Amino acid sequence: MQLQLDIGNTRIKWRCLQGGAVVRRGVVSRRDAGDDREVLRQLTAAAGAGVVEVLVASVAGAEFDRLLDAHLDTAYGVRPRFARATAEAAGVTSGYAEPQRLGVDRWLAVLATSRFPGDRWLVLDCGSAVTLDVLQAGSHLGGYIVPGLRLMSESLFAQTAQVKVGLPRVEGSQPGTTTEEAVGRGVRLMVAGLVREAVCHLEGPATSPLVLTGGDAAAVAGLLRGWPGLRIEEDLVLDGLPLAECRLLDI
């Protein structure tokens, strides 16, 4: 069985595949589980036995990756292979002059999107950061990075004395009549506005199909309803793992 991991700053998304089919899946919070060793204990307990291969997309940093490597070696007798952003993979060329500096989660999302029909796609990943990348005819043209919904809200709370609410989950886009509504709708509109403004600066068609992924994808999708070719792909980063170059850690 193959275990695939998408490790972000606040959570680990995982799934187990047998013969190419998903047999188990889940999410482990890095915020709620305590220290990193407890996070990894919860992960392997949930994934269960029978793992013979592990592929990883990680933006958690070198220290966590080394801890993960050792934990999986102990738990399964298997060392994980980590995806790397490269100049080319699966027929897609990177838009970065230094490809290794592109976030691996962005690279995997672009690789997975390259399998969709169509000449040009926008790839919006709504996680701790929001990234918007452009894929055209097998070339990654680059992208944009802005704070995620939670990060935008928390930075607002940290710098103001009067705005103190949790991250609101509010529907609609009309002006808010409470602070919670004003913040929740405001940060979502900023992300939707990024997408609309970005298209104005691209050559070619006036619009492009859009794929959304990440933990806050559904919260943003409501403001982009009606966008031509809009789709939500929850496993986009994991779908890109088999298409990327994956290597063992250097230890």
FIKOLZA-1660 file (N, C-alpha, C; in steps of 0.1 Angstrom, whole numbers, plus 5000, padded with zeros to 4 digits):
% residues 251
   i   px   py   pz ch aa at
   1 5008 4988 5000  A  M  N
   1 5000 5000 5000  A  M CA
   1 5009 5012 5000  A  M  C
   2 5005 5022 4992  A  Q  N
   2 5012 5035 4992  A  Q CA
   2 5005 5045 5000  A  Q  C
   3 5013 5052 5009  A  L  N
   3 5008 5063 5017  A  L CA
   3 5013 5076 5011  A  L  C
   4 5004 5085 5008  A  Q  N
   4 5007 5098 5003  A  Q CA
   4 5004 5109 5013  A  Q  C
   5 5013 5118 5015  A  L  N
   5 5012 5129 5025  A  L CA
   5 5013 5143 5019  A  L  C
   6 5004 5151 5022  A  D  N
   6 5004 5166 5019  A  D CA
   6 5006 5173 5032  A  D  C
   7 5018 5178 5035  A  I  N
   7 5021 5183 5048  A  I CA
   7 5022 5198 5047  A  I  C
   8 5012 5205 5053  A  G  N
   8 5012 5220 5053  A  G CA
   8 5016 5225 5066  A  G  C
   9 5014 5238 5068  A  N  N
   9 5018 5245 5080  A  N CA
   9 5008 5242 5092  A  N  C
  10 4996 5239 5089  A  T  N
  10 4986 5237 5099  A  T CA
  10 4980 5223 5100  A  T  C
  11 4982 5215 5089  A  R  N
  11 4976 5202 5089  A  R CA
  11 4983 5192 5080  A  R  C
  12 4981 5179 5082  A  I  N
  12 4986 5169 5073  A  I CA
  12 4975 5162 5066  A  I  C
  13 4974 5162 5053  A  K  N
  13 4964 5155 5046  A  K CA
  13 4970 5142 5041  A  K  C
  14 4963 5131 5043  A  W  N
  14 4969 5118 5039  A  W CA
  14 4959 5109 5032  A  W  C
  15 4964 5100 5024  A  R  N
  15 4955 5090 5018  A  R CA
  15 4964 5077 5015  A  R  C
  16 4958 5066 5016  A  C  N
  16 4964 5053 5013  A  C CA
  16 4958 5048 5000  A  C  C
  17 4967 5043 4991  A  L  N
  17 4962 5037 4979  A  L CA
  17 4967 5023 4977  A  L  C
  18 4957 5015 4972  A  Q  N
  18 4960 5001 4969  A  Q CA
  18 4956 4998 4955  A  Q  C
  19 4966 4995 4946  A  G  N
  19 4963 4993 4932  A  G CA
  19 4957 5005 4925  A  G  C
  20 4962 5017 4930  A  G  N
  20 4957 5030 4924  A  G CA
  20 4944 5035 4929  A  G  C
  21 4938 5027 4938  A  A  N
  21 4925 5032 4943  A  A CA
  21 4927 5036 4958  A  A  C
  22 4920 5047 4962  A  V  N
  22 4921 5052 4975  A  V CA
  22 4913 5043 4985  A  V  C
  23 4919 5038 4995  A  V  N
  23 4913 5029 5004  A  V CA
  23 4911 5035 5018  A  V  C
  24 4919 5045 5021  A  R  N
  24 4918 5052 5034  A  R CA
  24 4923 5066 5032  A  R  C
  25 4917 5076 5040  A  R  N
  25 4921 5090 5039  A  R CA
  25 4918 5097 5052  A  R  C
  26 4924 5108 5054  A  G  N
  26 4921 5116 5066  A  G CA
  26 4930 5128 5067  A  G  C
  27 4928 5136 5077  A  V  N
  27 4935 5148 5080  A  V CA
  27 4939 5148 5095  A  V  C
  28 4951 5152 5098  A  V  N
  28 4956 5154 5111  A  V CA
  28 4960 5168 5113  A  V  C
  29 4955 5175 5123  A  S  N
  29 4958 5189 5126  A  S CA
  29 4971 5190 5133  A  S  C
  30 4979 5199 5128  A  R  N
  30 4992 5202 5134  A  R CA
  30 4990 5213 5145  A  R  C
  31 4979 5220 5145  A  R  N
  31 4976 5230 5155  A  R CA
  31 4971 5223 5168  A  R  C
  32 4962 5213 5166  A  D  N
  32 4955 5207 5178  A  D CA
  32 4962 5195 5184  A  D  C
  33 4971 5188 5177  A  A  N
  33 4976 5176 5182  A  A CA
  33 4987 5177 5192  A  A  C
  34 4992 5189 5194  A  G  N
  34 5003 5191 5204  A  G CA
  34 5017 5191 5196  A  G  C
  35 5027 5184 5202  A  D  N
  35 5040 5185 5196  A  D CA
  35 5041 5176 5183  A  D  C
  36 5052 5178 5175  A  D  N
  36 5053 5171 5163  A  D CA
  36 5053 5156 5164  A  D  C
  37 5059 5151 5174  A  R  N
  37 5059 5136 5176  A  R CA
  37 5045 5131 5178  A  R  C
  38 5036 5138 5185  A  E  N
  38 5023 5134 5187  A  E CA
  38 5015 5134 5174  A  E  C
  39 5018 5145 5166  A  V  N
  39 5012 5146 5153  A  V CA
  39 5015 5133 5145  A  V  C
  40 5027 5129 5144  A  L  N
  40 5032 5118 5136  A  L CA
  40 5026 5105 5142  A  L  C
  41 5025 5104 5155  A  R  N
  41 5019 5092 5161  A  R CA
  41 5004 5091 5157  A  R  C
  42 4997 5102 5157  A  Q  N
  42 4983 5101 5153  A  Q CA
  42 4982 5098 5138  A  Q  C
  43 4992 5103 5130  A  L  N
  43 4992 5100 5116  A  L CA
  43 4993 5085 5113  A  L  C
  44 5003 5079 5118  A  T  N
  44 5005 5065 5115  A  T CA
  44 4995 5056 5122  A  T  C
  45 4989 5060 5133  A  A  N
  45 4978 5052 5139  A  A CA
  45 4966 5053 5130  A  A  C
  46 4963 5064 5124  A  A  N
  46 4952 5065 5115  A  A CA
  46 4954 5058 5102  A  A  C
  47 4966 5059 5096  A  A  N
  47 4969 5053 5083  A  A CA
  47 4969 5038 5084  A  A  C
  48 4973 5032 5096  A  G  N
  48 4972 5018 5098  A  G CA
  48 4984 5011 5092  A  G  C
  49 4983 4997 5092  A  A  N
  49 4994 4989 5088  A  A CA
  49 4994 4987 5072  A  A  C
  50 5004 4980 5068  A  G  N
  50 5005 4976 5054  A  G CA
  50 5011 4986 5044  A  G  C
  51 5017 4996 5050  A  V  N
  51 5023 5007 5041  A  V CA
  51 5037 5002 5037  A  V  C
  52 5040 5002 5024  A  V  N
  52 5052 4997 5018  A  V CA
  52 5060 5008 5010  A  V  C
  53 5053 5019 5008  A  E  N
  53 5058 5031 5001  A  E CA
  53 5052 5043 5006  A  E  C
  54 5060 5054 5007  A  V  N
  54 5055 5067 5012  A  V CA
  54 5060 5078 5003  A  V  C
  55 5051 5086 4997  A  L  N
  55 5054 5098 4990  A  L CA
  55 5049 5110 4997  A  L  C
  56 5058 5121 4998  A  V  N
  56 5055 5132 5006  A  V CA
  56 5056 5145 4999  A  V  C
  57 5047 5154 5001  A  A  N
  57 5048 5168 4997  A  A CA
  57 5048 5176 5010  A  A  C
  58 5059 5183 5013  A  S  N
  58 5061 5189 5026  A  S CA
  58 5066 5204 5024  A  S  C
  59 5059 5213 5031  A  V  N
  59 5064 5226 5032  A  V CA
  59 5066 5229 5047  A  V  C
  60 5068 5219 5055  A  A  N
  60 5069 5220 5070  A  A CA
  60 5083 5224 5075  A  A  C
  61 5093 5223 5066  A  G  N
  61 5106 5226 5070  A  G CA
  61 5115 5214 5072  A  G  C
  62 5128 5216 5072  A  A  N
  62 5138 5205 5073  A  A CA
  62 5137 5197 5086  A  A  C
  63 5135 5204 5097  A  E  N
  63 5135 5197 5110  A  E CA
  63 5123 5187 5111  A  E  C
  64 5111 5192 5106  A  F  N
  64 5100 5183 5106  A  F CA
  64 5102 5172 5097  A  F  C
  65 5107 5174 5085  A  D  N
  65 5110 5164 5075  A  D CA
  65 5119 5153 5080  A  D  C
  66 5129 5157 5087  A  R  N
  66 5138 5147 5093  A  R CA
  66 5131 5139 5104  A  R  C
  67 5123 5145 5112  A  L  N
  67 5115 5138 5122  A  L CA
  67 5106 5128 5115  A  L  C
  68 5099 5132 5105  A  L  N
  68 5090 5123 5097  A  L CA
  68 5098 5112 5091  A  L  C
  69 5109 5114 5086  A  D  N
  69 5117 5104 5079  A  D CA
  69 5120 5093 5090  A  D  C
  70 5125 5097 5101  A  A  N
  70 5128 5087 5112  A  A CA
  70 5116 5080 5117  A  A  C
  71 5105 5087 5119  A  H  N
  71 5093 5081 5124  A  H CA
  71 5087 5070 5115  A  H  C
  72 5087 5073 5102  A  L  N
  72 5081 5063 5092  A  L CA
  72 5091 5051 5091  A  L  C
  73 5104 5054 5092  A  D  N
  73 5113 5043 5091  A  D CA
  73 5111 5033 5103  A  D  C
  74 5108 5039 5114  A  T  N
  74 5105 5031 5126  A  T CA
  74 5092 5024 5125  A  T  C
  75 5082 5031 5121  A  A  N
  75 5068 5026 5121  A  A CA
  75 5066 5015 5110  A  A  C
  76 5072 5018 5098  A  Y  N
  76 5069 5009 5087  A  Y CA
  76 5081 5002 5081  A  Y  C
  77 5093 5006 5086  A  G  N
  77 5105 5001 5079  A  G CA
  77 5107 5006 5065  A  G  C
  78 5101 5018 5063  A  V  N
  78 5101 5024 5050  A  V CA
  78 5106 5039 5051  A  V  C
  79 5115 5043 5043  A  R  N
  79 5119 5057 5043  A  R CA
  79 5111 5065 5032  A  R  C
  80 5105 5076 5036  A  P  N
  80 5096 5083 5026  A  P CA
  80 5105 5090 5015  A  P  C
  81 5099 5092 5004  A  R  N
  81 5105 5099 4993  A  R CA
  81 5097 5113 4992  A  R  C
  82 5105 5123 4991  A  F  N
  82 5100 5137 4992  A  F CA
  82 5099 5143 4978  A  F  C
  83 5088 5149 4974  A  A  N
  83 5087 5155 4961  A  A CA
  83 5095 5168 4960  A  A  C
  84 5101 5170 4949  A  R  N
  84 5110 5182 4947  A  R CA
  84 5104 5190 4935  A  R  C
  85 5105 5203 4936  A  A  N
  85 5102 5212 4924  A  A CA
  85 5114 5212 4915  A  A  C
  86 5112 5209 4903  A  T  N
  86 5123 5208 4893  A  T CA
  86 5120 5216 4881  A  T  C
  87 5130 5217 4872  A  A  N
  87 5128 5226 4860  A  A CA
  87 5118 5220 4851  A  A  C
  88 5116 5207 4851  A  E  N
  88 5106 5200 4842  A  E CA
  88 5101 5187 4849  A  E  C
  89 5089 5184 4847  A  A  N
  89 5083 5171 4851  A  A CA
  89 5070 5169 4844  A  A  C
  90 5068 5157 4840  A  A  N
  90 5055 5153 4834  A  A CA
  90 5051 5162 4822  A  A  C
  91 5061 5167 4815  A  G  N
  91 5058 5175 4803  A  G CA
  91 5055 5190 4807  A  G  C
  92 5057 5194 4819  A  V  N
  92 5055 5208 4824  A  V CA
  92 5068 5214 4827  A  V  C
  93 5070 5226 4822  A  T  N
  93 5083 5233 4825  A  T CA
  93 5079 5244 4836  A  T  C
  94 5089 5246 4845  A  S  N
  94 5087 5256 4856  A  S CA
  94 5089 5270 4851  A  S  C
  95 5082 5279 4856  A  G  N
  95 5084 5293 4853  A  G CA
  95 5094 5300 4861  A  G  C
  96 5100 5293 4871  A  Y  N
  96 5110 5299 4880  A  Y CA
  96 5124 5298 4874  A  Y  C
  97 5132 5308 4874  A  A  N
  97 5146 5308 4870  A  A CA
  97 5154 5298 4879  A  A  C
  98 5150 5297 4892  A  E  N
  98 5155 5288 4901  A  E CA
  98 5144 5279 4906  A  E  C
  99 5142 5268 4898  A  P  N
  99 5130 5260 4900  A  P CA
  99 5128 5254 4914  A  P  C
 100 5140 5251 4921  A  Q  N
 100 5139 5246 4934  A  Q CA
 100 5133 5255 4945  A  Q  C
 101 5132 5268 4941  A  R  N
 101 5127 5278 4951  A  R CA
 101 5112 5279 4950  A  R  C
 102 5106 5272 4940  A  L  N
 102 5091 5272 4939  A  L CA
 102 5086 5262 4950  A  L  C
 103 5076 5266 4957  A  G  N
 103 5070 5258 4967  A  G CA
 103 5065 5244 4961  A  G  C
 104 5069 5233 4967  A  V  N
 104 5065 5220 4961  A  V CA
 104 5050 5218 4960  A  V  C
 105 5043 5224 4970  A  D  N
 105 5028 5222 4969  A  D CA
 105 5023 5229 4956  A  D  C
 106 5028 5241 4953  A  R  N
 106 5024 5248 4941  A  R CA
 106 5028 5240 4929  A  R  C
 107 5040 5234 4929  A  W  N
 107 5044 5227 4917  A  W CA
 107 5036 5214 4915  A  W  C
 108 5032 5207 4926  A  L  N
 108 5024 5195 4924  A  L CA
 108 5010 5199 4920  A  L  C
 109 5004 5210 4925  A  A  N
 109 4991 5214 4920  A  A CA
 109 4991 5217 4905  A  A  C
 110 5002 5223 4901  A  V  N
 110 5003 5227 4886  A  V CA
 110 5004 5214 4878  A  V  C
 111 5013 5204 4883  A  L  N
 111 5014 5192 4876  A  L CA
 111 5001 5184 4874  A  L  C
 112 4994 5184 4885  A  A  N
 112 4981 5177 4885  A  A CA
 112 4971 5184 4875  A  A  C
 113 4971 5197 4875  A  T  N
 113 4962 5205 4867  A  T CA
 113 4966 5202 4852  A  T  C
 114 4978 5200 4849  A  S  N
 114 4983 5198 4835  A  S CA
 114 4975 5186 4828  A  S  C
 115 4969 5177 4837  A  R  N
 115 4962 5166 4831  A  R CA
 115 4948 5169 4827  A  R  C
 116 4943 5181 4830  A  F  N
 116 4930 5185 4827  A  F CA
 116 4930 5190 4812  A  F  C
 117 4919 5188 4805  A  P  N
 117 4918 5194 4791  A  P CA
 117 4918 5209 4791  A  P  C
 118 4923 5215 4781  A  G  N
 118 4923 5229 4780  A  G CA
 118 4938 5234 4779  A  G  C
 119 4939 5246 4772  A  D  N
 119 4952 5252 4770  A  D CA
 119 4958 5260 4782  A  D  C
 120 4949 5267 4789  A  R  N
 120 4953 5275 4800  A  R CA
 120 4944 5273 4812  A  R  C
 121 4951 5272 4824  A  W  N
 121 4944 5270 4837  A  W CA
 121 4949 5280 4847  A  W  C
 122 4941 5285 4856  A  L  N
 122 4945 5291 4868  A  L CA
 122 4943 5282 4879  A  L  C
 123 4953 5281 4888  A  V  N
 123 4954 5272 4899  A  V CA
 123 4954 5279 4912  A  V  C
 124 4943 5279 4920  A  L  N
 124 4942 5287 4932  A  L CA
 124 4942 5277 4944  A  L  C
 125 4952 5278 4952  A  D  N
 125 4954 5270 4964  A  D CA
 125 4951 5279 4977  A  D  C
 126 4941 5276 4984  A  C  N
 126 4937 5284 4995  A  C CA
 126 4940 5277 5008  A  C  C
 127 4952 5279 5013  A  G  N
 127 4957 5273 5025  A  G CA
 127 4962 5284 5035  A  G  C
 128 4972 5281 5042  A  S  N
 128 4978 5291 5051  A  S CA
 128 4982 5304 5044  A  S  C
 129 4987 5302 5032  A  A  N
 129 4989 5312 5022  A  A CA
 129 4980 5309 5010  A  A  C
 130 4976 5319 5003  A  V  N
 130 4968 5317 4990  A  V CA
 130 4978 5319 4979  A  V  C
 131 4979 5309 4970  A  T  N
 131 4987 5310 4958  A  T CA
 131 4978 5309 4946  A  T  C
 132 4982 5317 4936  A  L  N
 132 4975 5316 4923  A  L CA
 132 4986 5314 4912  A  L  C
 133 4985 5303 4905  A  D  N
 133 4995 5300 4895  A  D CA
 133 4988 5299 4881  A  D  C
 134 4996 5302 4871  A  V  N
 134 4991 5301 4857  A  V CA
 134 4998 5290 4850  A  V  C
 135 4991 5282 4844  A  L  N
 135 4996 5271 4835  A  L CA
 135 4991 5273 4821  A  L  C
 136 5000 5273 4812  A  Q  N
 136 4995 5275 4798  A  Q CA
 136 5004 5266 4789  A  Q  C
 137 4997 5258 4781  A  A  N
 137 5003 5249 4771  A  A CA
 137 5016 5242 4776  A  A  C
 138 5015 5237 4788  A  G  N
 138 5026 5229 4794  A  G CA
 138 5036 5238 4801  A  G  C
 139 5034 5251 4802  A  S  N
 139 5044 5259 4808  A  S CA
 139 5038 5266 4820  A  S  C
 140 5045 5265 4831  A  H  N
 140 5041 5273 4843  A  H CA
 140 5046 5287 4841  A  H  C
 141 5037 5297 4841  A  L  N
 141 5040 5310 4838  A  L CA
 141 5044 5319 4850  A  L  C
 142 5043 5312 4862  A  G  N
 142 5045 5320 4874  A  G CA
 142 5032 5321 4882  A  G  C
 143 5032 5330 4892  A  G  N
 143 5020 5332 4900  A  G CA
 143 5021 5343 4910  A  G  C
 144 5012 5342 4919  A  Y  N
 144 5010 5352 4930  A  Y CA
 144 5009 5345 4943  A  Y  C
 145 5014 5352 4954  A  I  N
 145 5012 5347 4967  A  I CA
 145 5007 5358 4976  A  I  C
 146 4997 5355 4984  A  V  N
 146 4991 5365 4994  A  V CA
 146 4988 5357 5006  A  V  C
 147 4986 5364 5018  A  P  N
 147 4982 5357 5030  A  P CA
 147 4969 5349 5028  A  P  C
 148 4968 5338 5035  A  G  N
 148 4955 5331 5035  A  G CA
 148 4945 5338 5044  A  G  C
 149 4932 5333 5043  A  L  N
 149 4921 5339 5050  A  L CA
 149 4924 5340 5065  A  L  C
 150 4929 5330 5072  A  R  N
 150 4932 5330 5086  A  R CA
 150 4943 5340 5089  A  R  C
 151 4953 5340 5080  A  L  N
 151 4965 5348 5083  A  L CA
 151 4961 5363 5081  A  L  C
 152 4953 5366 5071  A  M  N
 152 4948 5380 5069  A  M CA
 152 4940 5384 5081  A  M  C
 153 4931 5375 5086  A  S  N
 153 4923 5379 5098  A  S CA
 153 4931 5381 5110  A  S  C
 154 4941 5372 5112  A  E  N
 154 4949 5373 5124  A  E CA
 154 4958 5385 5124  A  E  C
 155 4963 5389 5113  A  S  N
 155 4972 5401 5112  A  S CA
 155 4963 5413 5115  A  S  C
 156 4951 5413 5111  A  L  N
 156 4942 5424 5114  A  L CA
 156 4939 5425 5129  A  L  C
 157 4937 5413 5135  A  F  N
 157 4934 5413 5149  A  F CA
 157 4946 5418 5157  A  F  C
 158 4958 5414 5153  A  A  N
 158 4970 5417 5160  A  A CA
 158 4974 5432 5160  A  A  C
 159 4969 5439 5150  A  Q  N
 159 4973 5453 5148  A  Q CA
 159 4962 5463 5152  A  Q  C
 160 4951 5458 5156  A  T  N
 160 4940 5467 5159  A  T CA
 160 4934 5463 5173  A  T  C
 161 4930 5473 5180  A  A  N
 161 4925 5471 5194  A  A CA
 161 4910 5467 5194  A  A  C
 162 4903 5472 5184  A  Q  N
 162 4888 5470 5184  A  Q CA
 162 4883 5458 5176  A  Q  C
 163 4892 5453 5167  A  V  N
 163 4887 5441 5159  A  V CA
 163 4893 5429 5165  A  V  C
 164 4885 5422 5173  A  K  N
 164 4889 5410 5180  A  K CA
 164 4878 5399 5178  A  K  C
 165 4878 5392 5167  A  V  N
 165 4869 5381 5165  A  V CA
 165 4877 5369 5160  A  V  C
 166 4871 5357 5161  A  G  N
 166 4877 5345 5155  A  G CA
 166 4875 5346 5140  A  G  C
 167 4881 5336 5133  A  L  N
 167 4880 5336 5119  A  L CA
 167 4865 5332 5115  A  L  C
 168 4857 5342 5110  A  P  N
 168 4843 5339 5108  A  P CA
 168 4841 5331 5096  A  P  C
 169 4831 5322 5097  A  R  N
 169 4826 5315 5085  A  R CA
 169 4812 5320 5081  A  R  C
 170 4813 5330 5072  A  V  N
 170 4800 5337 5069  A  V CA
 170 4798 5336 5054  A  V  C
 171 4786 5335 5050  A  E  N
 171 4782 5334 5036  A  E CA
 171 4779 5348 5031  A  E  C
 172 4778 5349 5017  A  G  N
 172 4774 5362 5011  A  G CA
 172 4786 5371 5009  A  G  C
 173 4783 5381 5001  A  S  N
 173 4794 5391 4998  A  S CA
 173 4789 5406 5000  A  S  C
 174 4777 5407 5005  A  Q  N
 174 4772 5421 5007  A  Q CA
 174 4779 5427 5020  A  Q  C
 175 4779 5440 5021  A  P  N
 175 4786 5446 5033  A  P CA
 175 4781 5440 5046  A  P  C
 176 4791 5437 5055  A  G  N
 176 4788 5431 5067  A  G CA
 176 4782 5441 5077  A  G  C
 177 4772 5436 5085  A  T  N
 177 4766 5444 5095  A  T CA
 177 4770 5441 5109  A  T  C
 178 4780 5432 5110  A  T  N
 178 4787 5429 5123  A  T CA
 178 4802 5429 5119  A  T  C
 179 4810 5430 5129  A  T  N
 179 4825 5429 5127  A  T CA
 179 4828 5416 5121  A  T  C
 180 4822 5405 5127  A  E  N
 180 4825 5392 5122  A  E CA
 180 4822 5391 5107  A  E  C
 181 4810 5396 5103  A  E  N
 181 4807 5395 5088  A  E CA
 181 4816 5404 5080  A  E  C
 182 4819 5416 5085  A  A  N
 182 4828 5425 5077  A  A CA
 182 4842 5419 5075  A  A  C
 183 4848 5413 5085  A  V  N
 183 4861 5406 5084  A  V CA
 183 4860 5394 5075  A  V  C
 184 4850 5385 5078  A  G  N
 184 4849 5373 5070  A  G CA
 184 4847 5375 5055  A  G  C
 185 4837 5384 5052  A  R  N
 185 4834 5387 5038  A  R CA
 185 4846 5395 5032  A  R  C
 186 4852 5404 5039  A  G  N
 186 4863 5412 5034  A  G CA
 186 4875 5404 5029  A  G  C
 187 4879 5394 5037  A  V  N
 187 4891 5386 5033  A  V CA
 187 4888 5377 5022  A  V  C
 188 4876 5372 5022  A  R  N
 188 4872 5363 5010  A  R CA
 188 4871 5371 4997  A  R  C
 189 4866 5383 4998  A  L  N
 189 4865 5392 4986  A  L CA
 189 4879 5396 4981  A  L  C
 190 4888 5397 4990  A  M  N
 190 4902 5400 4986  A  M CA
 190 4908 5389 4978  A  M  C
 191 4905 5377 4982  A  V  N
 191 4911 5365 4974  A  V CA
 191 4904 5364 4960  A  V  C
 192 4890 5366 4960  A  A  N
 192 4883 5365 4948  A  A CA
 192 4888 5377 4939  A  A  C
 193 4890 5388 4944  A  G  N
 193 4895 5400 4937  A  G CA
 193 4909 5397 4931  A  G  C
 194 4917 5390 4938  A  L  N
 194 4930 5386 4932  A  L CA
 194 4929 5378 4919  A  L  C
 195 4920 5369 4919  A  V  N
 195 4918 5361 4907  A  V CA
 195 4913 5369 4896  A  V  C
 196 4903 5378 4898  A  R  N
 196 4898 5386 4888  A  R CA
 196 4908 5396 4882  A  R  C
 197 4916 5402 4891  A  E  N
 197 4926 5412 4887  A  E CA
 197 4937 5405 4880  A  E  C
 198 4941 5393 4884  A  A  N
 198 4952 5386 4878  A  A CA
 198 4949 5383 4863  A  A  C
 199 4937 5379 4860  A  V  N
 199 4933 5376 4846  A  V CA
 199 4935 5388 4837  A  V  C
 200 4933 5400 4843  A  C  N
 200 4934 5413 4835  A  C CA
 200 4948 5415 4830  A  C  C
 201 4958 5409 4837  A  H  N
 201 4972 5411 4834  A  H CA
 201 4978 5399 4825  A  H  C
 202 4969 5390 4821  A  L  N
 202 4974 5379 4813  A  L CA
 202 4971 5382 4798  A  L  C
 203 4980 5378 4789  A  E  N
 203 4977 5379 4775  A  E CA
 203 4968 5368 4771  A  E  C
 204 4960 5370 4760  A  G  N
 204 4952 5360 4755  A  G CA
 204 4938 5361 4759  A  G  C
 205 4931 5350 4762  A  P  N
 205 4916 5350 4765  A  P CA
 205 4913 5359 4777  A  P  C
 206 4901 5364 4777  A  A  N
 206 4897 5373 4788  A  A CA
 206 4895 5365 4801  A  A  C
 207 4893 5352 4800  A  T  N
 207 4892 5344 4812  A  T CA
 207 4898 5330 4809  A  T  C
 208 4899 5322 4820  A  S  N
 208 4905 5309 4819  A  S CA
 208 4898 5300 4829  A  S  C
 209 4897 5287 4826  A  P  N
 209 4892 5278 4837  A  P CA
 209 4900 5279 4849  A  P  C
 210 4893 5277 4861  A  L  N
 210 4899 5279 4874  A  L CA
 210 4897 5266 4882  A  L  C
 211 4908 5261 4888  A  V  N
 211 4907 5250 4897  A  V CA
 211 4911 5255 4911  A  V  C
 212 4903 5251 4921  A  L  N
 212 4906 5255 4935  A  L CA
 212 4909 5243 4943  A  L  C
 213 4918 5245 4953  A  T  N
 213 4922 5234 4962  A  T CA
 213 4925 5241 4975  A  T  C
 214 4928 5233 4986  A  G  N
 214 4932 5239 4999  A  G CA
 214 4920 5239 5008  A  G  C
 215 4924 5241 5021  A  G  N
 215 4914 5240 5032  A  G CA
 215 4903 5251 5031  A  G  C
 216 4905 5262 5025  A  D  N
 216 4896 5273 5024  A  D CA
 216 4890 5274 5010  A  D  C
 217 4892 5264 5001  A  A  N
 217 4887 5265 4988  A  A CA
 217 4872 5267 4987  A  A  C
 218 4864 5260 4995  A  A  N
 218 4850 5261 4995  A  A CA
 218 4845 5275 4999  A  A  C
 219 4852 5281 5009  A  A  N
 219 4849 5294 5014  A  A CA
 219 4850 5305 5003  A  A  C
 220 4860 5303 4994  A  V  N
 220 4862 5312 4983  A  V CA
 220 4854 5309 4971  A  V  C
 221 4851 5297 4969  A  A  N
 221 4844 5293 4956  A  A CA
 221 4831 5299 4955  A  A  C
 222 4824 5302 4966  A  G  N
 222 4811 5308 4966  A  G CA
 222 4811 5322 4959  A  G  C
 223 4822 5329 4960  A  L  N
 223 4823 5342 4955  A  L CA
 223 4827 5342 4940  A  L  C
 224 4831 5330 4935  A  L  N
 224 4835 5329 4921  A  L CA
 224 4825 5320 4913  A  L  C
 225 4814 5318 4919  A  R  N
 225 4803 5310 4913  A  R CA
 225 4800 5316 4899  A  R  C
 226 4799 5308 4889  A  G  N
 226 4797 5313 4876  A  G CA
 226 4809 5314 4867  A  G  C
 227 4821 5313 4874  A  W  N
 227 4834 5314 4867  A  W CA
 227 4835 5302 4857  A  W  C
 228 4838 5305 4844  A  P  N
 228 4838 5294 4834  A  P CA
 228 4848 5283 4838  A  P  C
 229 4844 5271 4838  A  G  N
 229 4853 5260 4840  A  G CA
 229 4857 5258 4855  A  G  C
 230 4850 5265 4864  A  L  N
 230 4854 5264 4878  A  L CA
 230 4852 5250 4883  A  L  C
 231 4862 5245 4891  A  R  N
 231 4861 5232 4897  A  R CA
 231 4869 5232 4910  A  R  C
 232 4865 5224 4920  A  I  N
 232 4872 5222 4932  A  I CA
 232 4878 5208 4932  A  I  C
 233 4891 5207 4935  A  E  N
 233 4898 5194 4935  A  E CA
 233 4905 5194 4949  A  E  C
 234 4899 5187 4958  A  E  N
 234 4904 5186 4972  A  E CA
 234 4918 5180 4973  A  E  C
 235 4921 5170 4964  A  D  N
 235 4933 5163 4964  A  D CA
 235 4944 5167 4954  A  D  C
 236 4943 5179 4949  A  L  N
 236 4951 5183 4938  A  L CA
 236 4966 5181 4941  A  L  C
 237 4971 5185 4952  A  V  N
 237 4985 5184 4956  A  V CA
 237 4989 5169 4956  A  V  C
 238 4981 5161 4963  A  L  N
 238 4983 5146 4963  A  L CA
 238 4983 5140 4949  A  L  C
 239 4974 5145 4941  A  D  N
 239 4973 5140 4927  A  D CA
 239 4986 5142 4919  A  D  C
 240 4993 5153 4923  A  G  N
 240 5005 5156 4916  A  G CA
 240 5017 5149 4920  A  G  C
 241 5016 5142 4932  A  L  N
 241 5028 5135 4937  A  L CA
 241 5034 5124 4928  A  L  C
 242 5026 5116 4921  A  P  N
 242 5032 5106 4913  A  P CA
 242 5038 5112 4900  A  P  C
 243 5035 5124 4897  A  L  N
 243 5040 5131 4885  A  L CA
 243 5054 5138 4887  A  L  C
 244 5058 5139 4900  A  A  N
 244 5069 5147 4903  A  A CA
 244 5082 5138 4906  A  A  C
 245 5093 5145 4906  A  E  N
 245 5105 5138 4910  A  E CA
 245 5105 5137 4925  A  E  C
 246 5107 5125 4931  A  C  N
 246 5106 5123 4945  A  C CA
 246 5119 5116 4949  A  C  C
 247 5125 5121 4960  A  R  N
 247 5138 5116 4964  A  R CA
 247 5139 5114 4980  A  R  C
 248 5147 5105 4984  A  L  N
 248 5150 5103 4998  A  L CA
 248 5157 5116 5004  A  L  C
 249 5155 5118 5017  A  L  N
 249 5162 5129 5023  A  L CA
 249 5177 5126 5024  A  L  C
 250 5185 5136 5023  A  D  N
 250 5199 5134 5025  A  D CA
 250 5202 5135 5040  A  D  C
 251 5207 5124 5046  A  I  N
 251 5209 5124 5060  A  I CA
 251 5223 5120 5063  A  I  C
% end
